[in-house]
Amino acid sequence: MEQSKRGKFFIITGISGAGKTQALKIFGDFGFYCVDNLPLALFANFSKYIKSRNDSENIALGIDIREGESLKTLPEVMKSIRRQGFEPKLLFLEANDEVLVRRFSETKHKHPLQEQLLTALEKERQFLMPIKQLADDEINTSNLTLGELKEKISKLLEIKRSQEMNISVVSFGYKHGLPLEADLVMDVRFLKNPYYVAALREKNGLDKEVQDYIKKSPHALNFLKKFTEIVIYLVPKYIKEGKSYLTIAVGCSGGKHRSVFMAHSLAEILREKGFKVSEFHRDLNIVKKETW
């Protein structure tokens, strides 16, 4: 089978304290199957396992100085993985000693080599030099925020900015309580309520008759336009700060008419703009799966 049909395969390593654990979390946010500190001797068998269950699954494996002398076998392990049709990429994370000392101090963690910190870092750099020279990409995290690290990794993976955020739009009724997972909450009870129209009472905000009625409500479409603009403005800001998931809740009295219409309309517009959106109408128990 051609390599183009295989998933992406990243091996992440680097200096202790440079951010390997955070990098793996970011890869996980991007849908990678991530495993940290898997013994290097098991890498090839693990890739066979992944291949057997999902030929196109993306993999990210973390290793560090705790592997000891086994790290010297990494080139041969990568060759073995290539023979399975994958094209493993090696990402090396680096940081300045001053920054690493501060991070170890803040976390109260000891260096894996269990020596005086600066001595351990020097030994680690010397030992990892051959691995660093093999790296396909290197990221120095010394001056990066978590959001900036995520931005660099997204560029490395060639992921579009709009695809980095998983957006969930939820409609709800205030009389049933606010969704606990909501990041942003918008109240649309200022709109005319279709509930008081007998012909519309048993319908919901996904029905055309209800939608047409709400659209005639003063300010409805203007509000939808302005609210959508706010969301689109905010998404890149959240992404920059490292946020991967955003839940937008839209509420009305019962969660059946106005909130459903607004949540559905917002989700549709965001999809058209290229965002990854899931739509959930909580009090109708209707889910529309994420689409692009």
C-alpha positions in Angstrom: 0.0 0.0 0.0 1.3 3.5 -0.8 2.6 5.7 1.9 0.1 8.4 1.1 -2.6 6.1 2.6 -0.8 5.8 5.9 -1.4 8.1 8.9 1.2 10.5 10.1 3.8 9.1 12.5 5.7 11.4 14.9 8.3 10.5 17.5 8.7 13.3 20.0 11.8 13.7 22.2 14.1 16.4 23.5 15.7 17.8 26.6 13.9 17.1 29.9 11.6 20.1 30.8 11.4 21.3 27.2 7.8 20.4 26.8 7.4 16.9 25.5 4.4 16.1 27.7 2.6 19.4 26.6 3.5 18.6 22.9 2.0 15.2 23.2 -1.2 16.7 24.6 -1.3 19.1 21.6 -0.9 16.2 19.2 -3.7 14.5 21.0 -5.9 17.5 20.5 -5.2 17.2 16.8 -6.5 13.6 16.8 -3.3 11.7 17.2 -3.1 8.4 19.1 -0.5 9.3 21.6 1.6 7.2 23.9 4.4 8.5 26.2 7.4 6.6 27.4 6.6 3.4 25.4 9.8 1.4 25.4 11.7 2.0 22.2 11.9 -1.8 21.6 8.1 -1.9 21.3 7.7 1.0 18.8 7.8 -1.3 15.7 5.3 -3.7 17.2 3.1 -0.9 18.3 3.0 0.6 14.8 2.0 -2.9 13.5 -0.9 -2.9 16.0 -2.1 0.6 14.9 -1.8 -0.5 11.3 -4.0 -3.6 12.0 -6.8 -1.5 13.6 -6.8 1.6 11.5 -4.5 1.9 8.5 -4.7 5.7 8.4 -4.5 6.5 12.2 -2.1 9.3 13.2 0.5 8.3 15.8 2.6 10.3 18.2 5.1 8.5 20.5 7.1 10.2 23.2 10.6 9.1 24.4 13.2 10.7 26.6 16.5 10.2 28.4 15.0 7.5 30.6 15.3 5.1 27.7 19.1 5.2 28.3 21.4 3.3 26.0 18.3 2.0 24.0 18.1 5.5 22.4 21.1 4.6 20.3 18.9 2.1 18.4 16.4 4.8 17.3 17.7 4.9 13.7 17.2 1.2 13.3 13.7 1.4 14.9 12.7 4.1 12.5 13.9 2.0 9.5 11.7 -0.9 10.8 8.7 1.5 11.0 9.4 2.7 7.5 9.3 -0.9 6.2 5.7 -1.1 7.4 4.8 1.8 5.1 4.9 4.7 7.6 7.2 7.7 7.3 8.1 8.6 10.9 9.2 12.1 11.6 11.4 13.0 14.6 10.5 16.2 16.5 13.1 17.4 19.0 12.2 19.9 21.7 14.9 22.2 23.1 15.0 25.0 25.7 17.7 27.2 27.3 19.2 26.1 30.6 17.9 29.2 32.5 14.4 28.4 31.4 14.8 24.7 32.2 16.1 25.5 35.7 13.1 27.7 36.4 10.6 25.1 35.1 12.2 22.3 37.3 12.1 24.7 40.2 8.4 25.6 39.7 7.3 21.9 39.3 9.5 20.6 42.0 10.4 17.7 39.7 13.8 16.1 39.7 15.8 15.5 36.6 15.6 11.9 35.3 19.4 11.5 35.7 19.0 12.2 39.4 22.1 14.5 39.5 22.6 18.2 40.2 20.4 19.9 37.6 22.9 21.8 35.5 25.3 18.8 35.4 22.4 16.5 34.5 21.3 18.9 31.7 24.8 19.0 30.3 25.1 15.2 30.3 21.7 14.9 28.7 22.6 17.3 25.9 25.7 15.4 25.1 23.9 12.1 25.1 21.0 13.3 22.9 23.2 15.1 20.4 23.1 12.2 17.9 19.3 12.1 18.2 19.0 15.8 17.8 21.0 15.6 14.6 18.5 13.1 13.2 15.5 15.3 13.9 13.3 16.4 11.1 12.2 19.4 13.1 13.3 21.2 16.2 11.3 23.6 18.4 12.9 25.8 21.0 10.2 26.3 23.7 12.2 28.8 25.8 10.0 31.8 25.1 6.8 30.1 23.9 3.4 30.1 25.6 1.4 27.0 25.3 -0.7 28.6 22.6 2.4 29.5 20.6 3.7 26.0 20.9 0.4 24.7 19.6 0.6 27.2 16.7 4.1 25.9 15.7 2.9 22.3 15.9 -0.2 23.1 13.8 2.1 24.6 11.1 4.3 21.6 11.3 1.3 19.4 10.7 -0.1 21.8 8.0 -3.4 22.1 9.9 -5.6 25.1 8.9 -6.2 27.5 11.8 -10.0 27.1 11.5 -9.6 23.3 11.9 -7.8 23.6 15.2 -10.8 24.5 17.2 -13.6 22.0 17.9 -16.7 24.0 18.3 -19.9 22.7 19.9 -23.1 24.7 19.6 -25.8 23.8 22.2 -29.3 25.0 22.5 -31.0 24.8 25.9 -34.0 26.0 28.0 -33.3 28.1 31.1 -36.1 26.3 32.9 -34.0 23.1 32.6 -30.8 24.7 33.7 -27.6 26.0 32.0 -25.3 23.5 30.3 -22.4 22.9 32.7 -19.9 22.6 29.8 -20.7 26.0 28.3 -17.8 28.5 27.6 -20.0 31.2 26.1 -23.7 31.6 27.0 -26.1 33.7 25.0 -29.7 34.5 26.0 -32.2 34.9 23.2 -35.4 35.3 25.3 -35.7 38.8 23.9 -37.1 37.3 20.7 -40.8 36.8 20.1 -41.8 33.3 21.4 -43.4 30.9 18.9 -44.7 28.9 21.9 -47.6 31.3 22.1 -48.7 30.6 18.5 -50.9 27.6 18.6 -49.9 26.3 15.2 -46.2 26.5 16.2 -46.3 25.3 19.8 -45.6 21.6 19.0 -43.0 22.4 16.4 -39.4 23.3 17.1 -36.7 25.7 15.8 -35.6 23.2 13.1 -39.0 23.5 11.4 -39.3 26.0 8.6 -42.5 27.5 10.0 -40.9 28.3 13.3 -37.8 29.7 11.5 -39.8 31.9 9.3 -41.7 33.2 12.3 -38.5 34.0 14.3 -36.9 35.7 11.3 -39.8 38.2 11.3 -39.1 39.0 15.0 -37.5 42.5 15.4 -33.7 42.3 15.5 -33.5 38.5 15.0 -31.4 38.4 11.9 -29.3 41.5 12.9 -28.6 39.8 16.2 -27.6 36.6 14.5 -25.1 38.5 12.2 -23.5 40.4 15.1 -23.3 37.3 17.4 -21.7 35.3 14.6 -19.2 38.1 14.0 -18.3 38.0 17.7 -17.7 34.2 17.7 -15.6 34.4 14.6 -13.6 37.2 16.1 -13.0 35.2 19.4 -12.1 31.8 17.9 -8.5 32.8 16.8 -8.0 34.4 20.2 -8.9 31.2 22.0 -6.7 29.1 19.6 -3.7 31.4 20.3 -4.1 30.7 24.0 -4.1 27.0 23.4 -7.8 26.2 23.7 -8.9 23.3 21.5 -12.6 23.0 22.4 -15.2 25.8 22.6 -18.8 25.2 23.7 -21.3 27.9 22.8 -24.7 27.7 24.5 -27.8 29.5 23.3 -30.8 29.6 25.6 -34.4 30.5 25.6 -37.2 29.6 28.0 -37.9 26.0 27.1 -35.1 25.2 24.7 -37.4 24.3 21.9 -37.9 27.2 19.5 -35.8 30.4 19.7 -32.6 28.9 21.0 -32.8 25.9 18.6 -33.2 28.3 15.6 -30.3 30.5 16.7 -28.0 27.6 17.6 -28.7 25.9 14.3 -28.3 29.1 12.3 -25.0 29.8 14.0 -23.7 26.3 13.5 -24.6 26.4 9.8 -22.8 29.7 9.3 -19.7 28.5 11.1 -19.6 25.4 8.9 -19.8 27.5 5.8 -16.8 29.5 7.2 -14.8 26.3 7.4 -15.0 25.6 11.2 -15.4 22.1 12.7 -18.8 22.2 14.4 -21.0 19.9 16.4 -24.6 20.8 17.0 -26.6 19.6 20.0 -30.2 20.6 20.9 -30.1 19.5 24.5 -33.8 19.7 25.4 -34.9 18.2 22.1 -32.2 15.5 22.4 -31.1 16.1 18.9 -27.5 15.8 17.9 -25.9 16.9 14.6 -22.4 15.4 14.3 -19.4 17.6 13.6 -18.8 18.4 9.9 -16.4 20.6 8.0 
